Amino acid sequence: MSTGAALGALTLLYTWRRTTNPVDSLRTAAVFGSLYWGTALTGVLYPGAKAMDPEFGEGFPQFWPFLALGALPWLGFWLV
């Protein structure tokens, strides 16, 4: 949870700070904003890891929400 909070704080900092180069600042904010979701998606790539705990069944239900949440910062960057 601390990693998510720190990445969120850095995203806000780089989104709203005053700078002479706003494009680089917003790009950095997009990286920080999507980093948590991208790393969460790669958790299933580790040997023996599964997307869900065995008592809850099979599947990867968080795939599409995580993908969408990871893409939103880049959509915002592109729109600016």
N, C-alpha and C positions, 0 to 999 in steps of 0.2 A: 504494500500500500504506500509505503514511503517513496518508492520509485515512481509510482504513478503521480503522487502529489508533487514530487520534485520536477518531473517532466511537465506537468501542468503549469507549475509556477514559472518554469523557464519559457514555456510557450507563451504565457501571458506577458512576461517581461519582454521577449523579443517581438511580440506583436505590437505592443503599445509604446515601446521606447522611442525617444527622439534620436534620430541619426541622420547623417548626411547621405547614407546609402540605404534607403528603405527596402529595396528589392532584396538585398542580401539578408537584411534583418528578417523579412517575412519568409524568405526561403529557410532560414535557420529555425524560425518558429514552426514551419511546416514539418521540418525534420523532427524536432522535439515532439510535436503534436502527434505524429504518426509512429514514432519509435516504439511506444508501449504496445500498440496494437500489432505492429509487425513482429515484434519479438514474441508476443503471445501466440501468434499463428504458427511460429516455428517450433513451439514446444513439442509438437507431435513428431518432429523429425529425430528426436533423440531415441536411441535404441531402447526398446521395451516400453516407451511412453505411449499412452493412449490419450485421446481427446477427452474422454469421460472416465470417471471412476467406475470400476466394474459393477458396483451395485446399482448404477443408474442405466446400464445398458451400453449399447454400441452407438457409434455415429460421431459426428462433429458438428453439433447444432450451433456452436458459436462462430463457425467459419464465416458466414455471410455478414452477420453483424460486425464482427471484428474487421472484416475486409472493408465494409462501408465506413466504419469509424476511422480506419487508417487512411482512407482515401479523402475524407472530408477536408483535412488541412490542406491537401494539395489542390483540391477543387477551389478552396478559398484563395490560395496563392495564385492560381490560374485566373480567377475572376478579377483580381486586383491588377 
